[in-house]
Structure formats: structure tokens, C-alpha cells
Amino acid sequence: MNYQRSICYGNENINFNVIFLPRKTLAIEVHPSCQITVRAPIDTHFQEIDKRVHRRARWICQQLSFFEQYRMRTSQREYVSGETHLYLGKQYRLKVSKSNKNSVIINSNRIMLSHRPDYTPEQILTNWYQKEVKLIFNEIFELSLKRFRRFNISYPKLRICKMKSRWGSISSRGAITLNPKLIFAPKVCIQYVIIHELCHLKHRNHDKNFYNLLSQKMPNWQHAKNRLELTL
């Protein structure tokens, strides 16, 4: 069951959801949708949860600020020349032209898009992004798996699915799901999300053992996490 809570921090109200789970540690998550979730051990008192959230309030506000900047940048797209689009952490200016064939080419700091009269620029660019998502995510996934070979883990399935509040997740059966919006972030950020989820194959909770393994498999994970938050 979810519980709605709120604390005061300066002049701000921080609203958050509390989920009680059979776990040992308390975790605070700020999602790209600006939703805040606290995952707490079943026997945790609300007073202790409120104190912990207040203690982390400055960090929470920083995360909210990052995600608000992203939401401001994602205005309604028109898919016309001069518009900027993110791809692997870099902003590209769109150049649209009509042609007898559909194509998308990255040229320096531009995305050169050609489209037939029976297709719209939005359709062509959306299809291109979808192909890039599958190609790049699978490439990074295969490379990341090599870091876990000695654990003799079963080969996890990779799925790509839109998610409102998460960059990645792992199911109870070990299937890893990635948010296609990660294609807007640098490759190191995509790798961070994948390795983060792979670490959950050994340690389900975000405890000390989990973060020790994460640091072992990706020593620069905190830098990658910060870049992800700044980019998206």
C-alpha cells in the first residue's frame, strides 16, 4: 500500500509516496517525472521516514531541479529545420529537406533529414531513433554483460519500454527493461543504467553490498549518474 506524506523544507513542501517492503534499508528515489518515492522496511515509523527525508531534502531539491530543467526543454516538437534534438548526450540542429527517399544522417552538429512527400519528418526521425535505440542498447548491453561473466548468472533478457518515472528496471525473473529516452544521454550513462540493473541480479536491495559491486564493475558510476541527471 502507498502512503502520501509531506514535509516542510524552508519555504518548500516536499510531497512523497511511502511504500513499505520486506527490506533492510530505506531508499529515497527522485524520478524523472518529479515523483518522490520512499521505499522503507515494513517496521519503519513515519516519524523516522520524515526525518530521513528532511535530512536528504537538499539533495532531493537538487534532483527535482535537474528534472524540471529537462521537462522545460521538452516542449512540443514541430520537426522543422533549426529545431534542436538530443542524441547520445549532444544537441543537434535539425535540417529537413524533401527527397525521393527517406534518410537520416548525422553530419557534424546537424541531423540531416530527408523525407519523401508521403512521409512526415516526425515519422522519419521517430523511426530512426527507434532503430538507434535497439542497435546501441544491445551493443552496450553485450559489452556490459562481459563484466559479470564470472558470476555465472543466467543470461538476462533485454526489453525496451517507455517508463514514466524510471530509466531502468529488473523483473523478478531477471529481465532488464530500459527506457528508450536513454538514447538522448551519453553512452556512459546508458552503460551505468545497464550495469546498475545487472548488479541487482546479485543484490536485490540498494545496500552496501550492492554499491560495492556497482563500484567494482563501474568505478565512475557516480559521474555517469550525475551526467544522466544533467543531460535528461
C-alpha positions in Angstrom: 0.0 0.0 0.0 1.2 3.5 -0.8 1.1 6.3 1.7 1.2 10.1 0.9 3.4 12.2 3.1 4.7 15.7 3.1 7.4 17.7 5.0 8.4 21.3 5.1 11.9 22.4 3.9 12.4 26.1 4.1 9.6 27.6 2.0 9.0 24.4 0.1 6.7 21.4 0.7 8.2 18.1 -0.3 5.5 15.6 -1.2 6.4 11.9 -1.4 5.0 8.4 -1.5 5.9 5.8 1.0 6.0 2.1 0.2 6.6 -0.5 2.9 8.6 -3.5 1.7 10.3 -6.5 3.3 13.8 -4.9 3.0 16.5 -3.9 5.5 17.3 -0.3 4.3 15.4 2.8 3.5 15.8 4.2 0.0 14.7 7.6 -1.4 14.1 7.9 -5.1 13.5 11.0 -7.2 12.1 10.0 -10.6 12.3 12.0 -13.9 8.5 12.7 -13.5 9.5 14.6 -10.3 7.7 12.0 -8.2 9.4 11.1 -5.0 9.2 7.6 -3.6 10.5 6.3 -0.2 10.9 2.5 0.0 11.1 1.6 3.7 11.3 -1.5 5.8 7.9 -2.7 7.0 8.5 -1.8 10.7 9.7 1.8 10.0 7.8 4.5 11.8 6.6 7.5 9.8 8.5 9.9 12.1 11.8 8.2 11.2 10.8 8.4 7.5 10.0 12.1 7.7 13.4 12.7 9.5 15.3 10.9 6.8 13.5 12.8 4.0 14.2 16.1 5.8 17.9 15.1 6.2 18.1 14.5 2.4 15.9 17.4 1.4 18.7 19.5 -0.1 19.7 16.5 -2.4 16.0 15.9 -3.2 15.5 19.6 -4.3 18.7 19.4 -6.5 17.3 16.3 -8.2 13.9 18.0 -8.7 15.7 21.0 -10.2 17.6 18.7 -12.7 14.4 17.0 -13.9 12.4 20.3 -14.1 15.1 21.6 -16.5 14.5 18.6 -18.7 10.8 19.0 -18.6 11.2 22.6 -19.7 13.3 21.6 -22.6 10.9 19.0 -23.9 8.4 21.4 -25.4 6.1 20.4 -28.3 8.2 19.4 -31.3 7.5 20.7 -34.8 10.2 18.7 -36.7 11.3 21.7 -38.8 14.7 23.0 -39.8 16.5 24.8 -37.0 14.9 22.8 -34.2 17.4 21.0 -31.8 17.3 17.3 -30.9 19.3 15.3 -28.4 21.2 12.2 -29.4 23.7 10.4 -27.1 24.2 13.5 -24.9 24.7 16.0 -27.7 22.4 18.6 -29.1 22.0 18.5 -32.9 20.3 21.1 -35.1 17.7 19.6 -37.5 17.9 20.2 -41.2 14.8 19.0 -43.1 14.6 18.6 -46.9 12.3 16.8 -49.3 13.7 13.9 -51.4 12.8 10.8 -53.3 14.0 8.7 -50.4 13.9 8.8 -46.6 17.1 9.1 -44.7 18.7 10.5 -41.5 22.4 11.3 -41.4 24.5 12.8 -38.6 26.8 15.4 -40.1 28.9 17.4 -37.6 26.4 19.1 -35.3 23.4 18.5 -37.6 20.8 15.9 -38.2 20.3 15.9 -41.9 16.7 14.5 -42.5 15.4 13.8 -46.0 11.8 12.6 -46.5 9.5 11.5 -49.3 6.3 13.5 -49.8 4.2 10.6 -48.4 6.1 10.7 -45.1 6.4 13.4 -42.4 9.7 14.4 -40.8 8.3 13.3 -37.5 7.8 9.7 -38.8 11.2 9.5 -40.3 13.0 10.8 -37.2 11.0 8.7 -34.8 11.7 5.5 -36.8 15.4 6.4 -36.9 15.5 6.9 -33.1 13.8 3.5 -32.6 16.4 1.8 -34.7 19.2 3.5 -32.9 17.8 2.6 -29.6 17.8 -1.2 -30.4 21.2 -1.1 -32.0 23.0 1.0 -29.3 21.3 -0.5 -26.3 22.0 -4.1 -27.4 25.7 -3.1 -28.2 26.2 -1.6 -24.7 24.3 -4.5 -23.1 26.5 -7.1 -24.6 29.7 -5.2 -23.5 28.3 -4.7 -20.0 27.5 -8.4 -19.6 31.2 -9.3 -20.1 31.9 -7.7 -16.7 29.6 -10.2 -15.0 30.7 -13.5 -16.7 32.5 -14.9 -13.7 29.3 -14.8 -11.6 27.8 -17.5 -13.8 24.4 -15.7 -14.0 21.7 -16.7 -16.3 21.6 -14.6 -19.5 19.0 -11.8 -18.8 16.6 -10.7 -21.5 16.7 -7.0 -22.6 13.5 -5.2 -23.1 12.8 -1.6 -24.2 9.7 0.0 -22.9 8.6 3.6 -22.2 8.5 4.3 -18.5 7.2 7.5 -16.9 9.4 7.5 -13.8 12.4 5.2 -14.3 15.4 4.8 -16.5 15.7 1.1 -16.0 14.2 -1.8 -14.0 14.7 -5.5 -13.4 11.9 -8.1 -13.0 11.8 -10.9 -10.5 12.7 -13.2 -13.4 15.8 -11.2 -14.3 14.5 -9.4 -17.4 16.0 -5.9 -17.7 13.9 -3.1 -19.1 15.4 0.2 -20.4 13.6 3.5 -21.1 14.1 4.4 -24.8 14.7 8.0 -23.7 18.2 7.0 -22.6 19.1 7.4 -26.3 19.3 11.1 -25.5 22.0 10.5 -22.9 25.8 9.8 -23.4 26.7 6.2 -23.9 28.4 6.1 -20.5 25.0 6.9 -18.9 23.3 4.1 -20.8 26.0 1.8 -19.6 25.6 3.0 -16.0 21.8 2.2 -16.0 22.5 -1.3 -17.5 25.3 -2.2 -15.0 23.1 -0.8 -12.2 20.4 -3.3 -13.1 22.8 -6.1 -13.7 24.1 -5.7 -10.2 20.6 -6.4 -9.0 21.0 -9.9 -10.2 23.3 -10.4 -7.3 21.9 -7.9 -4.7 18.2 -7.0 -5.0 18.4 -4.1 -2.5 20.4 -0.9 -2.6 22.5 -2.0 0.3 26.3 -1.8 1.0 26.9 -5.0 -1.0 25.1 -3.6 -4.0 27.1 -0.4 -4.1 30.3 -2.2 -3.5 29.6 -4.4 -6.5 28.5 -1.4 -8.6 31.7 0.5 -7.7 33.7 -2.6 -8.6 32.0 -3.1 -12.0 31.9 0.6 -12.9 34.2 2.8 -10.7 33.0 6.0 -12.3 29.3 5.3 -11.8 28.6 8.4 -9.8 30.0 10.6 -12.5 27.8 8.8 -15.1 24.8 9.1 -12.8 25.3 12.9 -12.5 25.8 13.3 -16.3 22.5 11.4 -16.8 20.7 13.8 -14.4 22.2 16.9 -16.0 21.5 15.7 -19.6 17.9 14.5 -19.1 
